[in-house]
Amino acid sequence: MNRKLALLILPLALAANAQPSSCSSDGAPAPRALLERFINADCENCWKDPQTPDPAPGTLAIDWVAAGSRGDDAPLSAVASRDGGDRLDALGKKIPAQSATHFSQRSGEAPPKMRVAHGLPFNEYIGTSIEMQAAPGGPWKAWLLLVETLPAGSEGTPVERNLVRNAFVADWPTEAKKRYELRPMRIAEGAKFERLRVVGWIEDAKGRVRAIAQSRCER
């Protein structure tokens, strides 16, 4: 392991060893569904829309801002990323002209046990991880997102948003003995660390969401 990577991982290792600040999904309620809200970066009014759908109880809302046709001139270009387009590609959908939603109910009676966690920032990066305990079936796809939780009424949004700031996708084959990823994620410019956390989910071979987790910080 090179020195740079070791320094990136160190804050996560410290948090995992019962330090004063620990951020993981341990003990946090597991969402039963995902509500993904997609906004085209060209559509400023979509961000401010008071009719933005709220998640039902037990549903985790995630907000993706996808790059629009105006590039850096788009009103929401500061928070847009290619991750939104990549997620839409994975769902077999195109970037909406304005906004769109996608709802996924957790499938299966016994979800696989999974865990997400993150550490402290270091040189514009933050250590993140996602893990799933052994479970029958597969192959599996793991989505791990670094999100900034924006309270309703802040940054011009009428609803609380979990704005995607970075994303990572892992493919775990059926025969994989290790279903664990430890990744340094770059913190997007303008993001406030105290509002950052990680969320993740596991999809089976049919693309069904089988488990969902989100971190919370205990200080």
C-alpha positions in Angstrom: 0.0 0.0 0.0 1.5 3.4 -1.0 1.8 6.2 1.5 -0.9 8.4 -0.1 -3.5 5.7 0.0 -2.6 4.8 3.6 -3.1 8.4 4.6 -6.5 8.4 2.9 -7.6 5.2 4.6 -6.3 6.2 8.1 -9.2 8.5 9.0 -11.7 5.7 8.2 -9.7 3.2 10.2 -9.7 5.5 13.2 -13.4 6.0 13.0 -14.0 2.3 12.9 -12.0 1.7 16.1 -14.4 3.5 18.5 -12.9 7.0 18.1 -15.1 9.9 19.3 -16.5 10.4 15.8 -17.9 7.3 14.1 -20.0 7.4 11.0 -21.6 4.1 9.8 -24.9 2.4 9.3 -24.5 0.4 12.5 -27.7 0.8 14.4 -29.3 3.0 11.8 -32.8 2.1 10.5 -32.5 0.3 7.1 -34.7 2.0 4.5 -37.2 -0.3 2.7 -37.2 1.7 -0.6 -35.4 4.2 -2.7 -36.8 7.3 -4.3 -34.3 8.6 -6.8 -35.0 12.2 -8.1 -33.2 13.3 -11.2 -32.8 16.9 -12.3 -31.4 18.2 -15.5 -28.7 20.8 -14.6 -30.4 23.2 -17.1 -33.6 23.3 -15.1 -33.1 25.7 -12.1 -36.9 25.7 -11.4 -36.8 22.0 -10.9 -34.5 22.4 -7.9 -36.9 25.0 -6.5 -40.1 23.2 -7.3 -42.4 23.1 -4.2 -44.1 20.1 -5.8 -41.0 18.0 -5.5 -42.2 14.5 -4.3 -41.3 13.7 -0.7 -40.3 10.2 0.3 -42.8 8.0 2.2 -41.9 6.7 5.6 -39.2 4.1 5.3 -38.1 5.4 1.9 -34.7 7.0 1.3 -34.7 9.9 -1.2 -31.6 10.5 -3.3 -31.0 13.5 -5.6 -29.0 13.3 -8.8 -28.2 16.4 -10.9 -27.2 15.3 -14.4 -25.3 17.5 -16.8 -27.5 19.2 -19.3 -27.0 20.7 -22.8 -25.7 24.0 -21.5 -22.6 22.6 -19.9 -20.9 25.0 -17.5 -23.5 27.6 -18.3 -26.3 25.6 -16.8 -27.8 27.1 -13.6 -27.1 23.9 -11.6 -23.7 23.1 -13.2 -21.9 23.6 -9.8 -23.7 20.5 -8.4 -24.0 18.5 -11.6 -21.9 15.3 -12.2 -21.6 12.5 -14.7 -22.8 10.1 -12.0 -26.4 11.1 -12.6 -26.1 10.2 -16.3 -24.3 7.0 -15.4 -27.1 6.0 -13.0 -29.8 6.8 -15.6 -27.8 4.6 -18.1 -27.9 1.8 -15.6 -31.7 2.1 -15.3 -32.1 2.2 -19.1 -33.3 5.8 -19.1 -32.2 9.1 -20.7 -31.4 12.4 -19.0 -34.8 14.1 -18.6 -35.5 17.5 -20.2 -36.4 18.7 -16.7 -36.8 16.2 -13.9 -37.8 12.6 -13.4 -38.1 10.1 -10.5 -37.5 6.4 -10.1 -38.8 4.3 -7.2 -37.4 1.0 -6.1 -38.9 -1.2 -3.4 -36.6 -3.5 -1.5 -37.1 -7.0 -2.9 -37.0 -10.2 -0.8 -38.1 -11.1 2.7 -34.6 -11.5 4.2 -32.3 -8.7 2.9 -28.5 -9.5 2.9 -26.7 -7.9 5.8 -24.7 -4.9 4.6 -22.8 -2.0 6.1 -21.6 1.4 4.9 -19.2 3.8 6.6 -17.0 6.8 6.1 -14.2 8.5 7.9 -12.8 12.0 8.2 -11.7 14.3 5.3 -8.1 14.3 4.2 -6.7 16.5 1.4 -10.1 16.8 -0.3 -10.8 13.1 0.0 -12.8 11.0 2.4 -12.5 7.3 3.1 -15.7 5.3 2.4 -16.6 1.6 2.5 -19.4 -0.8 1.7 -19.6 -4.4 2.8 -22.1 -7.3 2.5 -22.0 -10.5 4.5 -22.0 -13.8 2.8 -25.4 -14.5 1.1 -26.6 -17.1 -1.4 -27.1 -16.0 -4.9 -25.4 -13.4 -7.0 -23.8 -11.9 -8.9 -24.3 -8.7 -7.0 -23.9 -5.0 -7.8 -23.1 -2.6 -5.0 -23.8 1.2 -5.2 -22.0 3.4 -2.8 -22.8 7.2 -2.8 -21.3 10.1 -1.0 -24.2 12.5 -0.4 -24.6 15.9 1.0 -27.8 16.2 3.1 -29.3 19.6 2.5 -32.1 20.6 4.9 -35.4 21.9 3.5 -35.1 25.7 3.0 -31.4 25.7 2.5 -29.6 26.3 -0.8 -32.9 27.2 -2.4 -34.5 23.8 -2.0 -38.0 23.5 -0.6 -37.4 19.8 0.5 -34.6 18.0 2.2 -32.2 16.5 -0.4 -29.5 13.9 -0.3 -27.5 15.4 -3.1 -25.1 12.9 -4.7 -21.5 14.3 -4.6 -19.7 11.2 -5.7 -20.5 7.6 -6.6 -18.8 4.2 -6.9 -20.2 0.9 -8.3 -18.7 -2.5 -7.5 -19.5 -5.8 -9.2 -19.2 -8.9 -6.9 -19.4 -12.2 -8.8 -21.3 -15.2 -7.3 -18.0 -16.9 -6.3 -16.5 -13.9 -4.6 -15.3 -14.6 -1.1 -14.8 -11.0 -0.2 -17.7 -8.6 -0.7 -16.0 -5.4 0.7 -14.8 -2.2 -0.9 -12.8 0.5 0.8 -12.6 3.6 -1.4 -11.3 7.2 -1.1 -13.8 9.5 -2.6 -13.1 13.1 -3.7 -15.2 15.7 -2.0 -16.8 18.0 -4.5 -16.0 21.6 -4.5 -18.4 23.6 -2.3 -19.6 20.6 -0.3 -19.7 21.0 3.4 -18.1 18.1 5.3 -20.5 18.3 8.2 -23.4 17.5 5.9 -21.7 14.6 4.1 -22.6 10.9 4.7 -22.7 7.7 2.7 -25.7 5.7 1.5 -25.6 2.4 -0.4 -27.6 -0.5 -1.8 -27.1 -3.9 -3.2 -28.7 -5.2 -6.5 -29.1 -8.8 -7.5 -28.6 -10.3 -11.0 -32.0 -9.1 -12.0 -31.3 -5.5 -11.0 -33.6 -5.7 -8.0 -32.7 -3.7 -4.8 -32.1 -6.3 -2.1 -30.6 -4.2 0.8 -30.2 -0.5 1.6 -28.1 1.2 4.2 -27.2 4.8 5.2 -24.7 6.1 7.6 -25.2 8.3 10.6 -22.5 10.0 12.8 -22.2 9.5 16.5 -20.1 12.0 18.4 
